[in-house]
């Protein structure tokens, strides 16, 4: 596995490329914190497998973990996703403008 800089676009997109990791982030959305066991409960995999997915999310800066007694609690960190969204927004503008020009050409030919 390739190691990326924490919080880098490469790390964020690599972390988001997996459906299990996206499901974990979705579960954390709207919650202050959830325990690792609460996050793992609906998933059809072992707790160590969930922990590995959380490691990737944490390395990307998308999740923060803290230990409270014997419980590890997780929370979502939005800043790296905001950076990714800003990067994607540039390309959204490009494609929107390109598709608008294409629509204008098609309408003119009709």
N, C-alpha and C positions, 0 to 999 in steps of 0.2 A: 504494500500500500504506500502511496506517495504521501509524504507529510508536507502540508502547506502551512504558511504563516497563519497564526491565529487571527481570525477576523478578515483574512484576505478574501477577495472575490472567488479565487479558486477553491478555498476551503469551504466557503459558504455554498457555492454551487455543487461541490462534491458532496457535501452533507445533505443538501436538499435533493440530490439525485435519487436517493433511496426512499421507497414508499413507507417503510417502517419508520424511518427518521421523520418524514413528513407527518406521519400519524402521531408520533410522540409530540412534535411541536403543536399539532392541532389540539391534542389533549391539554397541553399547557396553556393554550390561548384562553384567556378569560379567567384563568386561575392565578392566585397569588403564587402558590407553590403546590407541588404534589410530591408525595414520597415516590421513590423508585418502585416500590412494590405496587403502589396504586397505578403508576404508569404501565407496569408490566402486566397487570391482571388481565386486560382484554386481549393481549397479544398471544398468538399461538407459538411462543418460543420460550426458552429458558430465561431465568433471571440473568445469568452471565451474558447471554446474547443481547439482552436489553441493555445491560451495562456497557457493552462494546459500542452499541449504537449511541448511547449517551456520551461515551468518550469522544466519538467523532463530532457530535453536536457541540460538546464543550470546547473541543480544540478549534472548531470554527467560530467560537464566540457566541453561538446561538442559544446556549443553555448555561446556566450557572448552577453549581451544586454546593450545598453546605450540609454539614453534619450536625444534627440536633440529637444529642444522646447517641442512641444506636441507629437512628433513622437518617437516611440521606434524603434530603429534600431538593427538588429541582424547580427552577423558574426559567421562563423564557427571557431572552435578551434580544431586543428588537433592533438595536443599532446596526449589526451586520446586515440584516435583511433590508434596512432602509438604504444602506449603501448599495446593495445589489439592485434594489428598485430604482435608484437614481441612475445606475448604469444602464438598466433595461429601458428606462424612459427615453434615453437618447435614441435607441433603436426603434422604439415605438413611434417616435416622431418621424423618423426616417421612413418607416413602412407606411405610416398613415399618409404622409405626403406623397409617397410613390403610388399608393393605391388610389389616392384622390386624383392624381394625374392620369392614371390608367382609366379610371371611371370617366373622366372628362373626355379622353380619346374615344372610348367605346360609345359614349352618348353622342359624340359628334359624328361618328361613323354611321350611327343608326339614323 
